[in-house]
């Protein structure tokens, strides 16, 4: 995909640190931590649980975006405190 476009490539749905590392190594411009509203798996991790591991894995090389479970300002602050560059409502 990187060879087909000069646009930023953002990988959404990342919840595991190893996947985040691999995405950065493959040339992704940003990582989007998302569980797609929790609709895919009943027992999947909350984005707030997955976020710190993903942030640690990318080591500041790309921005980390997070969504899911964000319903008020305190949730935005929590996401930022856990290391997200951007918190989507």
PyMOL commands that set and color helices and strands:
alter all, ss='L'
color gray80, all
select helices_A, chain A and resi 17-25+36-38+47-58+73-81
alter helices_A, ss='H'
color red, helices_A
select strands_A, chain A and resi 10-12+30-33+63-66+86-87
alter strands_A, ss='S'
color yellow, strands_A
deselect
rebuild
show_as cartoon
